[in-house]
Amino acid sequence: GEDGPVGSGAALEAAPELMVVPFEDPDGIAAIGDGEIRRTIGSAGQYEQVFGHALPEGVDLRGSRIAIFYSPGVQLTGGYEASFEKVEVRGRTLLVTTRLTSPGPNCRVTEALTDPYALAALRRPRNISRVRFTTDDVVRDCEVPPTCDGTECADGQHCELTPVTCITAP
């Protein structure tokens, strides 16, 4: 998979009236620290306080629009993705389900610190008195890459990986 900031929200489930729009922050999220954070942001001024820079161009938090933010914190390797899985209204609560997708034991990852996060803007529903975050974390299963280990080829043949098979050298 791709490493770096991931805020795609491609699989996001949300009621259409919430108009949830995932976005990236080209200036980064370093100002918020290294730990896990889940929060709502109610204005451009509050966004600037949290991140230390202005809202990205094209993101509007006026009127009843708010931003939601999730960071699992700094990870020791690449291969992690942060996302919003679901945004829904239950009674007077806005329920936001976050997901951290972690690389499984067979996944190839970048050996570097990474800072995955998810950001989205949405219309704050009327009569909401609180926002509650829940988690639905998963581990991605990467297949074991094929190897020629244990493959014995006849004299004059060698092993090729795709698929693992013996072929006669030309």
Buried (B, 14 or more C-beta within 10 A) or exposed (E): BEBEBBBBBEEBEBBEEBEBBBBBBEEBBEEBEEEBBBBBBEBBEBBBEBBEBEBBEEBEBEEEBBBBBBBBBBBEBBBBBBBBBBBBBEEEBBBBBBBBBBBEEEBEBEEEEBBBBBBBBBBBBEEBEEBEBEBEEEEBEBEEEEEBEEBEBEEEBEBBEEEEEBEEEE
